[in-house]
């Protein structure tokens, strides 16, 4: 089980979804400490300089699902290298 997990599901207009994606992109580009504000909530977290990016598009019948996943390690590069050895 994760140490922390936050999930929110809401129905948005295409424009609202785009604005949220832009806000996430701007927050990531701005600094490693990222703060997001959605639906009256605020969350702050730190993003590593290197991230793993996964893009998935799935079409099944009349439903389309687009997933974008970013993953990173909070371990320092030296710790990551030592763990892989």
C-alpha angles and dihedrals in degrees: 000000000000120000089230130011127173120184129179127176119190136155112242137177115254089253092051091050090050091051091053092050090049090049090052092048092048092048091051092047093047100061145324090263104074125195121189128188119199132157094350093309127110128201129183126195140154122248123203120239090249123047135181110237123205123184121187130177117185125182117191117170108307095342126090123192124195118190126185115184127185119191132180142161124245089208117105116254089253091054092048093049092048092049092051093052 
